[in-house]
Amino acid sequence: MDQEKYNQLREQLIESTQWPSLYMFKFIMPNKDEKLEAVKAIFPKGTQFAFKTSKDMRFLSITVKITMQDADAVIAIYEQTRHIEGLLAL
């Protein structure tokens, strides 16, 4: 996600959400342990994750529901995931 898209998302979140709020992150990535651990490391300890693998087990869908304090906190999470190769944020 480039900076312009982050700015658009920030504006949408500010306009449409009352903070703090429960926010759902959804990611799809190759099903590799090191990539999964990299995603988990971004979130606070105790965060609940839901996982679903593709039929051929090559890809992993991750859903995270977590209370976020504001739109900037949401954007910060997305920015931290940018370095994970093959990860697609939905």
N, C-alpha and C positions, 0 to 999 in steps of 0.2 A: 504494500500500500504506500503510495507516495504522499508527500506532505499535503498536496491539495485535497486528496481523498480524506486524510486525517482531519483537515479543517472542515470539510463538509460533514463528516461524521460527528465531529464535536458540536457543530451548529445544530444538527438534527437532534442529538442527545440533549442538548441544553433546552431546546424548544419543546421537546416531547416528553421529557422525563423529570419527575420531581426527585431530587437527591436528598439523602442516600436512597439507593434503589437496588433491587435484585436485578442482576444483568446476566444474560446467557451468552457465553462465548461458545462458538462452534468451530472446530478445526478438522481438517482432513489431511492426513499425511501418510507417508510410507510406514508400514508396520515394522518399525525397528525400535528395539529397546532404548538405544541411546537418544533417539529423537523424542520418545515418550518421556524419558527422564528429563530432557531439556525443557519440555513443556511444563511438566509438574514442578520443576524448580522455580518457575516464574511466579507461581501462586503461593499464597501463605500455607503453612502447615495446617493440616486439618481440612483443606478444601476437598469437597466431594467431586469426583469425576465420574462420568458415565462413558463407557466405551462400546464400540460396535465395530467388528471387523467386516471387511468385504467378503463376498462369497469365496474368493480365491485366497483370502488371508493376506493379500499384498498391501492393503490399505487399512487404516484405522481412523475411525471417526471419534472425536473426543467432544463431549459436551460438558461445560463447566457452568454451574449456576452459583453466583457469588454476589454478596452485597458490595456494591461499589459506592464510594463517597461522592464522586462527581464525574463529569464527562472526561476530565483530564486523566483521572485514574484509569478509565477504560482505555483511552488512547495510549497511555503508558504501557499497558499490557500488550496491546497490539504491536507497539514499537519494539518491545522486548522479544516478540516472536519472529521478527523479520530475519534474524540470523539463522533460523532453523531451516535448513535446506529441504525443499519438497513440501513444506507446510503451507496449506491453503487455509486462510481465515475466511469464514463465511459470514 
